[in-house]
Amino acid sequence: MNPTLNILGISGSLRAQSRNTGLLRFAKQCLPHTVNFQIADLADVPFYNADRCDS
């Protein structure tokens, strides 16, 4: 029995038509069934931006 390999893919873009996210989806389709490949959804994570914060 082969152990399952777990991989988490994280895209650097939140855009709906992101090429990076598209490449992650393509990679997921190309992997064998013994690989558990999840794509992180960071759309609801509030990212810190020092330029937008009041001092």
C-alpha positions as CSV (number, residue, x, y, z in Angstrom):
1,M,0.0,0.0,0.0
2,N,1.4,3.4,-1.0
3,P,1.2,6.2,1.5
4,T,-0.8,9.3,0.5
5,L,1.2,12.4,-0.2
6,N,-0.6,15.6,1.0
7,I,0.2,18.9,-0.8
8,L,-1.3,22.3,-0.2
9,G,-1.1,24.8,-3.1
10,I,-1.2,28.5,-2.3
11,S,-1.7,31.0,-5.1
12,G,-0.2,34.5,-4.8
13,S,-3.3,36.1,-6.4
14,L,-6.9,36.5,-5.3
15,R,-8.2,37.3,-8.8
16,A,-10.9,34.9,-10.1
17,Q,-9.1,34.4,-13.4
18,S,-5.6,34.2,-11.9
19,R,-3.1,32.3,-14.1
20,N,-1.3,31.1,-11.0
21,T,-4.5,29.6,-9.6
22,G,-5.2,28.1,-13.0
23,L,-1.8,26.4,-13.0
24,L,-2.6,24.9,-9.5
25,R,-5.9,23.5,-10.8
26,F,-4.1,22.0,-13.8
27,A,-1.4,20.5,-11.6
28,K,-4.1,18.9,-9.4
29,Q,-5.6,17.2,-12.5
30,C,-2.2,15.8,-13.5
31,L,-1.3,14.2,-10.2
32,P,-1.9,10.5,-9.5
33,H,-4.7,9.4,-7.2
34,T,-2.2,8.7,-4.4
35,V,-1.6,12.5,-4.0
36,N,-4.1,14.6,-2.0
37,F,-3.7,18.1,-3.5
38,Q,-5.7,20.9,-1.9
39,I,-5.8,24.5,-3.1
40,A,-6.0,27.0,-0.3
41,D,-8.8,29.6,-0.6
42,L,-7.4,32.8,0.9
43,A,-10.2,35.1,-0.4
44,D,-11.7,35.6,3.1
45,V,-8.3,36.2,4.9
46,P,-7.8,39.8,5.9
47,F,-4.3,40.6,4.7
48,Y,-2.2,43.2,6.6
49,N,-1.2,46.2,4.5
50,A,0.9,48.8,6.4
51,D,0.1,51.4,3.7
52,R,-3.6,51.2,4.6
53,C,-3.3,51.3,8.4
54,D,-3.5,54.5,10.4
55,S,-0.6,55.0,12.7
